[in-house]
Amino acid sequence: MSFLKLLLPLSIKKRKDLEQLREYLEHSDFKKVKKILKLGKIGVAYSSLKVSEKLIEDKQFPIINLGIEEEGLTNITNVWNDIIEQKVREKKYEEFSLVAEQRIKEFLAPHIVGLDEVKEAAILQLFSTDKVHVLLLGDPSTGKTDILRAIDDIAPISSYGLGSGTSAAGLTATFKGDQLIKGLLTMADEGICCVDELNLMRPRDRGALLNAMEKGFITYDKGSKHIKLDARISLLATANPKGDQFVGRTPDTWMKQIPFDPALLSRFHLVFFVRRPGTKEFVDIAKKIVSEREKNLEINDSLFLRDYVEFSQFVDVAFDEKLKKQIVDFSAKLKKDEKNFLVEISPRLILGIMRLAKASARMELRRVVEQKDLNKVFKLYEKSLYIK
């Protein structure tokens, strides 16, 4: 009976369904599927990534359905469906790479208006495979926390905590019997550690944070346990100034209100000083809010973005040698103006420029840094350093 089924032609619908599978399967697998389809043991159905159209067009793709329960067949069918979905995702990632920056920025804390450069920096931090530390220092109720939470939501590896409620043990690790309980820094190893209100963290608890930012590990020394734990983090932190709100407009006045010592501040590659908007800025923001439709990410949209960021991490980005002189010239210009800034112009800043430029290329799944990547990062540094 089975032999006779193999001789019979497929119905028009089954032939069309089978052709849909050809795009995703190797020739040898395709032949096996055709044979099993003729035997009536499998069928073809259609699925989608269930991503909303506002993020990217979501077309249906074929999947293989079991017609009968058969252990060996179940396993191979799962393998084929995994192959199909992975190829669909990779194709969608290529499409999304053309609009990645625009889309992510639109949906990252969409109700926060007027902090475009801050959002851009946080997004680039997502796509960096090297350590990049970013500080949002400024007035309360300006949306800093919302940006942290949005990044925490779509980062493949992340942790989130409050500076006011995080002890040294909460940052690093502790043991419950023989069970290791990871802290914020170790949970975010090779990811982004988000710390809100860093200024409220006790100075004695910051030692582990400094070590993780600089060296990528922390140590646990208590009782009979002496271990080294990886904490290769990128830190995204918020902080309020002394007195909770910046007063004055000059760099000298602001400098006195920074709540950190130079040792901590100098470890950040990028520092944004965020102030409440003035009357004119507030009116502009209000106009923008009322004129735009609300954009919120659905759960599957967040998952798609998280998977996209994770996929991008495998893109190895090279730096065009022709662009390196521009970084030297730009850094020299900043060093010349250093007296006007609230932060020191150090080699760490130059590293930050290179890492963020590579992240910009990686965000679009490109393997070489282009001029537009460098221009974007230069603009971010100018916005963060030249305070008006």
Contacts in CASP RR format, 6 or more apart in sequence:
PFRMAT RR
TARGET T0000
AUTHOR 0000-0000-0000
METHOD contacts of the structure
MODEL  1
MSFLKLLLPLSIKKRKDLEQLREYLEHSDFKKVKKILKLGKIGVAYSSLK
VSEKLIEDKQFPIINLGIEEEGLTNITNVWNDIIEQKVREKKYEEFSLVA
EQRIKEFLAPHIVGLDEVKEAAILQLFSTDKVHVLLLGDPSTGKTDILRA
IDDIAPISSYGLGSGTSAAGLTATFKGDQLIKGLLTMADEGICCVDELNL
MRPRDRGALLNAMEKGFITYDKGSKHIKLDARISLLATANPKGDQFVGRT
PDTWMKQIPFDPALLSRFHLVFFVRRPGTKEFVDIAKKIVSEREKNLEIN
DSLFLRDYVEFSQFVDVAFDEKLKKQIVDFSAKLKKDEKNFLVEISPRLI
LGIMRLAKASARMELRRVVEQKDLNKVFKLYEKSLYIK
2 39 0 8 1.000
5 38 0 8 1.000
5 39 0 8 1.000
5 40 0 8 1.000
6 35 0 8 1.000
6 38 0 8 1.000
6 39 0 8 1.000
8 38 0 8 1.000
10 18 0 8 1.000
10 34 0 8 1.000
10 37 0 8 1.000
10 38 0 8 1.000
14 37 0 8 1.000
14 43 0 8 1.000
14 44 0 8 1.000
17 37 0 8 1.000
17 43 0 8 1.000
17 44 0 8 1.000
17 62 0 8 1.000
18 33 0 8 1.000
18 34 0 8 1.000
18 37 0 8 1.000
18 44 0 8 1.000
20 44 0 8 1.000
20 61 0 8 1.000
20 62 0 8 1.000
21 30 0 8 1.000
21 33 0 8 1.000
21 44 0 8 1.000
21 62 0 8 1.000
21 64 0 8 1.000
21 84 0 8 1.000
22 30 0 8 1.000
23 87 0 8 1.000
24 61 0 8 1.000
24 62 0 8 1.000
24 83 0 8 1.000
24 84 0 8 1.000
24 87 0 8 1.000
24 88 0 8 1.000
25 33 0 8 1.000
25 80 0 8 1.000
25 83 0 8 1.000
25 84 0 8 1.000
29 80 0 8 1.000
29 83 0 8 1.000
32 76 0 8 1.000
33 42 0 8 1.000
33 64 0 8 1.000
33 80 0 8 1.000
36 42 0 8 1.000
36 73 0 8 1.000
37 43 0 8 1.000
37 44 0 8 1.000
40 67 0 8 1.000
41 66 0 8 1.000
41 67 0 8 1.000
41 68 0 8 1.000
41 70 0 8 1.000
41 73 0 8 1.000
42 64 0 8 1.000
42 65 0 8 1.000
42 66 0 8 1.000
42 67 0 8 1.000
42 73 0 8 1.000
42 77 0 8 1.000
43 64 0 8 1.000
43 65 0 8 1.000
43 66 0 8 1.000
43 67 0 8 1.000
44 62 0 8 1.000
44 63 0 8 1.000
44 64 0 8 1.000
44 65 0 8 1.000
45 62 0 8 1.000
45 63 0 8 1.000
45 64 0 8 1.000
45 65 0 8 1.000
46 60 0 8 1.000
46 61 0 8 1.000
46 62 0 8 1.000
46 63 0 8 1.000
47 60 0 8 1.000
47 61 0 8 1.000
47 63 0 8 1.000
47 85 0 8 1.000
48 58 0 8 1.000
48 59 0 8 1.000
48 60 0 8 1.000
48 61 0 8 1.000
49 58 0 8 1.000
49 88 0 8 1.000
49 89 0 8 1.000
49 92 0 8 1.000
49 300 0 8 1.000
49 304 0 8 1.000
50 58 0 8 1.000
50 300 0 8 1.000
51 58 0 8 1.000
51 92 0 8 1.000
51 298 0 8 1.000
51 300 0 8 1.000
51 301 0 8 1.000
51 304 0 8 1.000
52 58 0 8 1.000
52 298 0 8 1.000
52 300 0 8 1.000
52 301 0 8 1.000
54 295 0 8 1.000
54 301 0 8 1.000
55 96 0 8 1.000
55 103 0 8 1.000
55 107 0 8 1.000
55 297 0 8 1.000
55 301 0 8 1.000
55 304 0 8 1.000
55 305 0 8 1.000
56 92 0 8 1.000
56 95 0 8 1.000
56 96 0 8 1.000
56 99 0 8 1.000
56 103 0 8 1.000
56 304 0 8 1.000
57 95 0 8 1.000
61 84 0 8 1.000
61 85 0 8 1.000
61 88 0 8 1.000
62 84 0 8 1.000
63 81 0 8 1.000
63 84 0 8 1.000
63 85 0 8 1.000
64 77 0 8 1.000
64 80 0 8 1.000
64 81 0 8 1.000
64 84 0 8 1.000
66 73 0 8 1.000
66 74 0 8 1.000
66 77 0 8 1.000
89 307 0 8 1.000
89 311 0 8 1.000
90 311 0 8 1.000
92 304 0 8 1.000
93 308 0 8 1.000
93 311 0 8 1.000
93 312 0 8 1.000
93 365 0 8 1.000
94 365 0 8 1.000
96 103 0 8 1.000
96 308 0 8 1.000
97 363 0 8 1.000
97 364 0 8 1.000
97 365 0 8 1.000
97 366 0 8 1.000
98 364 0 8 1.000
100 308 0 8 1.000
100 363 0 8 1.000
100 364 0 8 1.000
101 120 0 8 1.000
101 123 0 8 1.000
101 360 0 8 1.000
101 363 0 8 1.000
101 364 0 8 1.000
104 123 0 8 1.000
104 154 0 8 1.000
104 305 0 8 1.000
104 363 0 8 1.000
105 116 0 8 1.000
105 119 0 8 1.000
105 120 0 8 1.000
105 123 0 8 1.000
106 295 0 8 1.000
107 295 0 8 1.000
107 296 0 8 1.000
107 297 0 8 1.000
107 301 0 8 1.000
107 305 0 8 1.000
108 119 0 8 1.000
108 122 0 8 1.000
108 123 0 8 1.000
108 147 0 8 1.000
108 150 0 8 1.000
108 151 0 8 1.000
108 154 0 8 1.000
109 119 0 8 1.000
109 143 0 8 1.000
109 146 0 8 1.000
109 147 0 8 1.000
109 149 0 8 1.000
109 150 0 8 1.000
110 294 0 8 1.000
110 295 0 8 1.000
110 296 0 8 1.000
111 146 0 8 1.000
111 289 0 8 1.000
111 294 0 8 1.000
112 119 0 8 1.000
112 143 0 8 1.000
112 146 0 8 1.000
112 147 0 8 1.000
113 285 0 8 1.000
113 288 0 8 1.000
113 289 0 8 1.000
114 277 0 8 1.000
114 281 0 8 1.000
114 285 0 8 1.000
114 288 0 8 1.000
115 142 0 8 1.000
115 143 0 8 1.000
115 147 0 8 1.000
115 274 0 8 1.000
117 272 0 8 1.000
117 379 0 8 1.000
117 380 0 8 1.000
117 383 0 8 1.000
117 384 0 8 1.000
118 136 0 8 1.000
118 144 0 8 1.000
118 147 0 8 1.000
118 272 0 8 1.000
118 274 0 8 1.000
119 147 0 8 1.000
120 376 0 8 1.000
120 380 0 8 1.000
121 134 0 8 1.000
121 270 0 8 1.000
121 272 0 8 1.000
121 356 0 8 1.000
121 380 0 8 1.000
121 384 0 8 1.000
122 134 0 8 1.000
122 147 0 8 1.000
122 150 0 8 1.000
122 151 0 8 1.000
122 236 0 8 1.000
123 151 0 8 1.000
123 363 0 8 1.000
124 132 0 8 1.000
124 356 0 8 1.000
124 359 0 8 1.000
124 360 0 8 1.000
124 363 0 8 1.000
124 377 0 8 1.000
124 380 0 8 1.000
125 132 0 8 1.000
125 134 0 8 1.000
125 151 0 8 1.000
125 192 0 8 1.000
125 234 0 8 1.000
125 236 0 8 1.000
125 356 0 8 1.000
125 359 0 8 1.000
126 151 0 8 1.000
126 154 0 8 1.000
126 155 0 8 1.000
126 192 0 8 1.000
126 309 0 8 1.000
126 359 0 8 1.000
126 363 0 8 1.000
127 309 0 8 1.000
127 312 0 8 1.000
127 359 0 8 1.000
127 360 0 8 1.000
127 362 0 8 1.000
127 363 0 8 1.000
128 234 0 8 1.000
128 355 0 8 1.000
128 356 0 8 1.000
128 358 0 8 1.000
128 359 0 8 1.000
128 362 0 8 1.000
129 313 0 8 1.000
129 358 0 8 1.000
129 359 0 8 1.000
129 362 0 8 1.000
130 351 0 8 1.000
130 355 0 8 1.000
130 358 0 8 1.000
131 213 0 8 1.000
131 216 0 8 1.000
131 232 0 8 1.000
131 233 0 8 1.000
131 234 0 8 1.000
131 355 0 8 1.000
132 234 0 8 1.000
132 269 0 8 1.000
132 270 0 8 1.000
132 352 0 8 1.000
132 355 0 8 1.000
132 356 0 8 1.000
132 359 0 8 1.000
133 213 0 8 1.000
133 234 0 8 1.000
133 235 0 8 1.000
133 236 0 8 1.000
133 237 0 8 1.000
133 267 0 8 1.000
133 268 0 8 1.000
133 269 0 8 1.000
133 270 0 8 1.000
134 234 0 8 1.000
134 235 0 8 1.000
134 236 0 8 1.000
134 237 0 8 1.000
134 268 0 8 1.000
134 269 0 8 1.000
134 270 0 8 1.000
134 271 0 8 1.000
134 272 0 8 1.000
135 198 0 8 1.000
135 235 0 8 1.000
135 237 0 8 1.000
135 238 0 8 1.000
135 239 0 8 1.000
135 265 0 8 1.000
135 268 0 8 1.000
135 270 0 8 1.000
135 271 0 8 1.000
135 272 0 8 1.000
136 144 0 8 1.000
136 147 0 8 1.000
136 148 0 8 1.000
136 236 0 8 1.000
136 237 0 8 1.000
136 238 0 8 1.000
136 239 0 8 1.000
136 272 0 8 1.000
136 274 0 8 1.000
137 238 0 8 1.000
137 239 0 8 1.000
137 240 0 8 1.000
137 241 0 8 1.000
137 258 0 8 1.000
137 271 0 8 1.000
137 272 0 8 1.000
137 273 0 8 1.000
137 274 0 8 1.000
138 144 0 8 1.000
138 238 0 8 1.000
138 239 0 8 1.000
138 240 0 8 1.000
138 241 0 8 1.000
138 245 0 8 1.000
138 246 0 8 1.000
138 273 0 8 1.000
138 274 0 8 1.000
138 275 0 8 1.000
139 240 0 8 1.000
139 241 0 8 1.000
139 244 0 8 1.000
139 245 0 8 1.000
139 246 0 8 1.000
139 274 0 8 1.000
139 275 0 8 1.000
139 276 0 8 1.000
140 240 0 8 1.000
140 244 0 8 1.000
140 245 0 8 1.000
141 276 0 8 1.000
142 274 0 8 1.000
142 275 0 8 1.000
142 276 0 8 1.000
143 274 0 8 1.000
144 196 0 8 1.000
144 238 0 8 1.000
144 274 0 8 1.000
145 196 0 8 1.000
145 238 0 8 1.000
148 160 0 8 1.000
148 194 0 8 1.000
148 196 0 8 1.000
148 236 0 8 1.000
148 237 0 8 1.000
148 238 0 8 1.000
149 160 0 8 1.000
149 194 0 8 1.000
151 158 0 8 1.000
151 192 0 8 1.000
151 194 0 8 1.000
151 236 0 8 1.000
152 158 0 8 1.000
152 159 0 8 1.000
152 160 0 8 1.000
152 192 0 8 1.000
152 194 0 8 1.000
153 297 0 8 1.000
153 302 0 8 1.000
154 297 0 8 1.000
154 302 0 8 1.000
154 305 0 8 1.000
154 306 0 8 1.000
154 309 0 8 1.000
155 191 0 8 1.000
155 192 0 8 1.000
155 306 0 8 1.000
155 309 0 8 1.000
156 191 0 8 1.000
156 306 0 8 1.000
156 307 0 8 1.000
156 309 0 8 1.000
156 310 0 8 1.000
156 313 0 8 1.000
157 188 0 8 1.000
157 189 0 8 1.000
157 190 0 8 1.000
157 191 0 8 1.000
157 192 0 8 1.000
158 188 0 8 1.000
158 191 0 8 1.000
158 192 0 8 1.000
158 193 0 8 1.000
158 194 0 8 1.000
159 183 0 8 1.000
159 184 0 8 1.000
159 185 0 8 1.000
159 187 0 8 1.000
159 188 0 8 1.000
159 192 0 8 1.000
159 193 0 8 1.000
159 194 0 8 1.000
160 184 0 8 1.000
160 194 0 8 1.000
160 195 0 8 1.000
160 196 0 8 1.000
161 184 0 8 1.000
161 194 0 8 1.000
161 195 0 8 1.000
161 196 0 8 1.000
162 195 0 8 1.000
162 196 0 8 1.000
162 197 0 8 1.000
162 200 0 8 1.000
163 195 0 8 1.000
163 196 0 8 1.000
163 197 0 8 1.000
163 198 0 8 1.000
163 200 0 8 1.000
163 201 0 8 1.000
164 197 0 8 1.000
164 200 0 8 1.000
164 201 0 8 1.000
165 200 0 8 1.000
165 201 0 8 1.000
166 184 0 8 1.000
166 195 0 8 1.000
166 201 0 8 1.000
166 205 0 8 1.000
167 202 0 8 1.000
167 205 0 8 1.000
168 204 0 8 1.000
168 205 0 8 1.000
168 207 0 8 1.000
168 208 0 8 1.000
169 183 0 8 1.000
170 183 0 8 1.000
170 184 0 8 1.000
171 183 0 8 1.000
171 184 0 8 1.000
171 185 0 8 1.000
171 205 0 8 1.000
171 208 0 8 1.000
171 209 0 8 1.000
171 218 0 8 1.000
172 183 0 8 1.000
172 185 0 8 1.000
172 186 0 8 1.000
172 208 0 8 1.000
172 218 0 8 1.000
172 220 0 8 1.000
172 229 0 8 1.000
172 231 0 8 1.000
173 180 0 8 1.000
173 181 0 8 1.000
173 182 0 8 1.000
173 183 0 8 1.000
173 186 0 8 1.000
173 218 0 8 1.000
173 220 0 8 1.000
173 229 0 8 1.000
174 180 0 8 1.000
174 181 0 8 1.000
174 183 0 8 1.000
175 181 0 8 1.000
175 220 0 8 1.000
175 222 0 8 1.000
175 225 0 8 1.000
182 229 0 8 1.000
184 193 0 8 1.000
184 195 0 8 1.000
185 193 0 8 1.000
185 208 0 8 1.000
185 209 0 8 1.000
185 212 0 8 1.000
185 218 0 8 1.000
185 231 0 8 1.000
185 233 0 8 1.000
186 218 0 8 1.000
186 229 0 8 1.000
186 230 0 8 1.000
186 231 0 8 1.000
187 193 0 8 1.000
188 231 0 8 1.000
188 233 0 8 1.000
189 229 0 8 1.000
189 230 0 8 1.000
189 231 0 8 1.000
189 232 0 8 1.000
189 233 0 8 1.000
190 230 0 8 1.000
190 232 0 8 1.000
190 233 0 8 1.000
191 232 0 8 1.000
191 233 0 8 1.000
191 234 0 8 1.000
192 233 0 8 1.000
192 234 0 8 1.000
192 235 0 8 1.000
192 236 0 8 1.000
193 212 0 8 1.000
193 233 0 8 1.000
193 234 0 8 1.000
193 235 0 8 1.000
193 236 0 8 1.000
194 236 0 8 1.000
194 237 0 8 1.000
195 201 0 8 1.000
195 209 0 8 1.000
195 235 0 8 1.000
195 236 0 8 1.000
195 237 0 8 1.000
195 238 0 8 1.000
196 237 0 8 1.000
196 238 0 8 1.000
197 238 0 8 1.000
197 239 0 8 1.000
197 240 0 8 1.000
198 237 0 8 1.000
198 238 0 8 1.000
198 239 0 8 1.000
198 260 0 8 1.000
199 239 0 8 1.000
199 240 0 8 1.000
199 241 0 8 1.000
199 259 0 8 1.000
199 260 0 8 1.000
201 209 0 8 1.000
206 264 0 8 1.000
208 218 0 8 1.000
208 231 0 8 1.000
209 235 0 8 1.000
209 264 0 8 1.000
210 263 0 8 1.000
210 264 0 8 1.000
210 267 0 8 1.000
211 217 0 8 1.000
211 218 0 8 1.000
211 219 0 8 1.000
211 231 0 8 1.000
212 218 0 8 1.000
212 231 0 8 1.000
212 232 0 8 1.000
212 233 0 8 1.000
212 235 0 8 1.000
213 233 0 8 1.000
213 235 0 8 1.000
213 267 0 8 1.000
214 267 0 8 1.000
216 230 0 8 1.000
216 231 0 8 1.000
216 232 0 8 1.000
216 233 0 8 1.000
217 228 0 8 1.000
217 229 0 8 1.000
217 230 0 8 1.000
217 231 0 8 1.000
217 232 0 8 1.000
218 228 0 8 1.000
218 229 0 8 1.000
218 231 0 8 1.000
219 226 0 8 1.000
219 227 0 8 1.000
219 228 0 8 1.000
219 229 0 8 1.000
220 226 0 8 1.000
220 227 0 8 1.000
220 228 0 8 1.000
220 229 0 8 1.000
235 268 0 8 1.000
237 268 0 8 1.000
239 259 0 8 1.000
239 260 0 8 1.000
240 259 0 8 1.000
241 254 0 8 1.000
241 257 0 8 1.000
241 258 0 8 1.000
241 259 0 8 1.000
242 256 0 8 1.000
242 257 0 8 1.000
242 258 0 8 1.000
242 259 0 8 1.000
243 257 0 8 1.000
245 276 0 8 1.000
246 254 0 8 1.000
246 257 0 8 1.000
246 273 0 8 1.000
246 275 0 8 1.000
247 253 0 8 1.000
247 257 0 8 1.000
248 254 0 8 1.000
251 340 0 8 1.000
251 341 0 8 1.000
251 342 0 8 1.000
251 387 0 8 1.000
254 273 0 8 1.000
254 342 0 8 1.000
254 387 0 8 1.000
255 342 0 8 1.000
258 265 0 8 1.000
258 342 0 8 1.000
262 344 0 8 1.000
265 271 0 8 1.000
265 343 0 8 1.000
266 343 0 8 1.000
266 344 0 8 1.000
266 346 0 8 1.000
266 348 0 8 1.000
267 348 0 8 1.000
268 343 0 8 1.000
269 348 0 8 1.000
269 349 0 8 1.000
269 351 0 8 1.000
269 352 0 8 1.000
269 355 0 8 1.000
269 356 0 8 1.000
270 352 0 8 1.000
270 356 0 8 1.000
270 380 0 8 1.000
270 381 0 8 1.000
270 384 0 8 1.000
271 342 0 8 1.000
271 343 0 8 1.000
271 384 0 8 1.000
272 383 0 8 1.000
272 384 0 8 1.000
273 342 0 8 1.000
273 384 0 8 1.000
273 387 0 8 1.000
277 285 0 8 1.000
297 305 0 8 1.000
312 362 0 8 1.000
312 363 0 8 1.000
312 365 0 8 1.000
313 362 0 8 1.000
315 361 0 8 1.000
315 362 0 8 1.000
315 365 0 8 1.000
315 366 0 8 1.000
315 367 0 8 1.000
316 367 0 8 1.000
317 358 0 8 1.000
317 361 0 8 1.000
317 362 0 8 1.000
317 366 0 8 1.000
317 367 0 8 1.000
317 368 0 8 1.000
317 369 0 8 1.000
318 367 0 8 1.000
318 368 0 8 1.000
318 369 0 8 1.000
319 354 0 8 1.000
319 357 0 8 1.000
319 358 0 8 1.000
319 368 0 8 1.000
319 369 0 8 1.000
320 368 0 8 1.000
320 369 0 8 1.000
320 370 0 8 1.000
323 357 0 8 1.000
323 369 0 8 1.000
323 371 0 8 1.000
323 374 0 8 1.000
326 374 0 8 1.000
327 350 0 8 1.000
327 353 0 8 1.000
327 354 0 8 1.000
327 374 0 8 1.000
330 353 0 8 1.000
330 378 0 8 1.000
330 381 0 8 1.000
331 345 0 8 1.000
331 349 0 8 1.000
331 350 0 8 1.000
331 353 0 8 1.000
334 341 0 8 1.000
334 345 0 8 1.000
334 349 0 8 1.000
334 381 0 8 1.000
334 385 0 8 1.000
335 345 0 8 1.000
337 385 0 8 1.000
337 386 0 8 1.000
338 344 0 8 1.000
338 345 0 8 1.000
340 386 0 8 1.000
341 385 0 8 1.000
341 386 0 8 1.000
341 387 0 8 1.000
342 387 0 8 1.000
343 385 0 8 1.000
349 381 0 8 1.000
353 374 0 8 1.000
353 377 0 8 1.000
353 378 0 8 1.000
353 381 0 8 1.000
356 377 0 8 1.000
356 380 0 8 1.000
357 369 0 8 1.000
357 373 0 8 1.000
357 374 0 8 1.000
357 376 0 8 1.000
357 377 0 8 1.000
358 369 0 8 1.000
358 373 0 8 1.000
360 369 0 8 1.000
360 372 0 8 1.000
360 373 0 8 1.000
360 376 0 8 1.000
360 377 0 8 1.000
361 367 0 8 1.000
361 368 0 8 1.000
361 369 0 8 1.000
361 370 0 8 1.000
361 373 0 8 1.000
END
